[in-house]
Amino acid sequence: MPRALRLHSDEPRCRIEMLSDDELPDLDVQVDVAWSDLNYKDALAVTGKGPIVRRYPLVPGVDLTGTVCASVDARYDEGDLVLAGGWGMGEKHWGGFAESMRLDPDWLLPLPPALSCRDAALLGAAGFTAMLCALRLEGAGVQPEAGPIVVTGATGGVGSWGVQILAQRGFQVHAVTGKPDSHDWLRALGASEIHPRADFDSDARPLEPSRWAGGIDNVGGRVLARLLAQTAADGCITAVGLAGGADLPTTVMPFILRGVSLLGINSVDVPYGRRVDAWKQLAALPRALFDRMEVEEIGLAQIEQRAETMLRGQIRGRVLIDPRR
């Protein structure tokens, strides 16, 4: 009987419980979870401060890595190392905050040989999303010689991996953060310049002086509007988050006068082939990028407290979850 963090519609919301086999989802592949990780969406789900959870009770956790312990699907055998993420895990389907979980085989990918389960969790949904952003920018024609790339929310999971991945691909990366004590760390990740978030969190004019060839925005709201007003001709901003709000107080001016593109990144329903390609590129990242990432390891009992801390903006880097800890 595996332990899990399970969310309920009544109080206490978060409970560490033993799950019987009959309670696990009736799906074709069971995975003994080695690691999961805490993402911003997980923090919203665990605390109930965002409309993430679609049904109760629910085991949250938008991704996991581990070992197949039982399978009735021909694609996976007992002992296979796998990773899983997206497809509504931790929202409408039970996810990774458990010692063992049954999953739809369509949600699984074989673990790339170059990665350990811990490596894959260190990347997790955050690294996967950051790589999707980099690939989307490059696919839209943004190249290092076009000018600086800006990353907002740079100390978070997507932001910190975004800084590293873009810098490793040859871009000049400018990081935006509200944490003055993180400047040295962001430079170590590859940021060439650091900008305070306060410089962007104000009403934007329809157009401002051109600064960015592209960017990754984790914040939304006025920050994203300001980035769009400052993006150079034919530049592209990828939008992945809404920590600063879901509204977008902008005009059509950046789009029709400079040809700026706003590229939405959905990391949940990514087709299999694109997932494989993104993880192949993540697996090829230099070891130094993993070593530079700031990481905290916790167990199931610490998730609720760390989720609150994450929503207060007091975590940087990645939080890994060992469900047997």
N, C-alpha and C positions, 0 to 999 in steps of 0.2 A: 504494500500500500504506500504510494508515494505521498510525500508532503507537498503542499502547495500553498501559495498565498491566494485566497479566494475572496473576491469582492461580493458584497451583498447589498441589497437595496435598503436594509435597515441597519441600525447601529448595533455593534461596531461594524463599520464598513469593511475593514480589512481583517481577515482572520487566517491564521496559519492552521491548516486542517489536513487531516489524513484523507486521501481520496481512495475509495474502493475501486476495483476494476470496473464495476457496473456504472460508476459515476463518470469515468473517463469518456470522452467523445467516442462514438461508434465510427471510427475511421480506420484506415487500412495499415498505417505504419505507426508503430510505437517507438519513441525515441527516449532513451535515458539522457537527460539533459546534463551536459557538462558545465555549460555557461549560458547565461543570458546577460542582458545589459539594460540599464535604465536610460530611456530616451524621454524627451520632453512630452511626447504623446503618452507614454507610460505614466509620467508624473501627473498629468491631467486626469488620466483614468483612475489612478490609485487614490488621489485626493478628492475626486469628484468635482474638480474645479473647471472641467471642460466637458462638453457633450460627446465623450468618446465611447463609453460603454453602451452597447445597444441592447443587452439583455443580461439579466441576473439569474442565478449567480454566475460569475465569470472569473476565470483565471487570467489575469492580464499578462503582458509581455509580448511586444510586437515581433520579437525574434528569439532564436535559440540556436545553439550548436550542441551536438552530442552524437551518441552511438545508437544505431538501430538495434532494438532488442527483440522486436517481433514485426513481421511483415507478411501480408498476404498479397502484396503487389510485386509483380515480377521485376520491377525496376530496382528494388532495394532488398538486400539480404541482411540477416542478422550479422552485426559486427561492422556494417558500413558506417563511415563517418559522414555526417550530413550537417547542413545548415538549413534554416528555414526562416522566412520573414515575409511580412506583407500579407496580402490576401485577406485582410480583416482579422488577423491574429491579434489578440489583445483588445479587440473591439466587439466583433460579433462572434468570433470563434475563440476558444480557449487557446492561451498562448504559453509563453516560456517560463513563467515564474512558478515552476514545479520541478520536482525531481524526475518525473517521467511524464510524457504527454503523447497521446495519440493524435496523428495529423493526417491530413489529406496528402498523398504522395505528390500531387501537383504543386504543393507548396515547398517541396524539398529540392535542394541541390546537393550533389556530391561535394564534400569538402575538397577544395583544391589541394593537391598534394603539398604545395609550398606552405600551407597554413596549418597551424594547430587549431584545436577548438577554441583555445583562449584567444589566439590571433583573430579568428573570425568574429568572436564576440567583441573584441577591442575595436574592430571595424564596425560590425553590426549595422543596424539601419542607418546610423549616422555616416559611416564611411561609404556605404553603398549609395546613399543619397548624394554625398559630396562627389563621388565619382560620376554619377548620372549628370550632375551639374557640369562638371568639367567636360564630359563627352558632348553634352548638349551645346555648350559654348563653342567648342571646337567644330562641331557639326554645323553650327551657324556661321562659321567663317572667322571666329575670333582667334587671332594668333598672337603670340607674345610680342611681336613687333608693333602691334596695333596700339599698345599703351598699357597703363596699369589696370589691374583687376582689383575690385574692392570686395571684401567679405565682411558682412555685418554679423553681429552675434558671434564674433570670432573665437571666443573662449569656449563655446558650447561644442557639442559633439560634431555636428555637421560643419560648424565654422572652423574648428581646429583641424579637422581632417581636410576641409576645403583649402585652408591656407597651405597645408603640407602638399597636398596633391597638385595644386596649381603651381606652387613654387617648384616642385619636382619636375613639372612639365615645361618649365622655362618661363613662366609668367612673372612679372613684377607684381607682387601682391601687397595691397594695402589693407590692413586689418582695422576694423572699427569695434571698439569695446568700451564698456562703461566701467572697466576694472583697471585702475591705474597700476595695481600691483602685478598685473599680468603682462606688461609690456615686454619685459625681458624674455619671458617664456614664448610669447608670440614671435619675437625676432628669432629665437632659437628654432621655431617651427618653420621659419622661412619668410616671414613678413618683412618687407623692406621699410615700410612706414606704418605707424600706428596713429589712429585718429580717435579722439574721444567721442563717444556716442552722442553727447550733448550737442556736438556740432551738426548733427543730422536730425535730431529730434525736435524740429521746429517746422512751421509752415513753409512750404517750398513755393518759390515763384514758378510760373509756367515753364520758363527755361532759365537755366543758370549756366555759368561758364563750363565748358566741356572739361571733364576730368577723367572719365572712365571709359575704357574700351568694353568692359563687361563687368559682371559681378555675380556674387551669390548673396542673396538676402534672406536672412532668417527671422527678420523682425516684422516686416509689413508696416502698415500704417504710414505715419508721416516720414519715417525713415526711408521706406521704399519710394515714396513720392519724391523725396529729395534726391535719391539716387537716380531716378529716371530723369529728373530735370537737369542732372549733371552728366548724363551719359553722352558720349560723343556720337557723331554721325555713324549710323549703321551699327552701333553698339548693342549689346544684349545683356539684360539682367535676368538671372534665374531666380524665381521666387519659390521658397520651400517652407517658410514659417510665418507665424503670426504672433510671436511673443509680444509685439508692440501693438497689436490690434489687427482686426480683419478688414477695416475700412481702408480705402485707397484714395486719399484726397488729392487727386492730380487732374490734369487736363489732357486733351489729345495732342497738345503742342509737341512734346518730345517725339511722338509717333509720326506725326505728319510733316514736321519741319526738319527732323534729324533722321528719320527712319529708324528710330530706336525700337527694339523688340523686347517685350516682356514674356519670358518663357516660363510657363508653369511646370514644376517638376512633381510628378506623382510617383512616389516610390512604392506604392502599395500594389498596384495592378500591372506591374511591368511584365511583359511577355517573357516566356522562358528563355528565348535566344538572347534577348537583351540582358537578362539577368546573368546568364552564363558569361557573356562578354564582359560585363562590368566586374564580376567577381574574378575573372581571369586577369583583368588589369589590376585589380586590388591585390591579388596574390603575387603580382610581379613587383610590387612596391619595394623599395630598398628596406632592409631590416632597420636601418637607422630611424626611419619614420615611426615605426612601432615603438622603438626605444625612447623616442622623445615625447611620446604622448603621455600626458599625466593621467594616472589611473588610480582608482580606489576600488578595492574588492570588499563586498559585503555579502551577507546572507539574507535569507527571506525575511527575517525578523527586522532588519534594518531598512527595508524598502520604503515603508510608509514615511519614516522620518526623512530619508534622503530625498524622497519625492517632494516633500514640502520645501526642503532646502534648495532643490533645483528650481522650483517655481519662483523662489525669492532671488534667483540669479546668483546664488552663492556657491555654485559648483563650476569647476572648469575641467575640460577634458572629458574623460569617460568614467562611468561607474559600472563595474562588472559585478554580476550576481552569481555566486556559487550556491546552488539550491540545497546542497548538502552541508553547508556551513552552519 
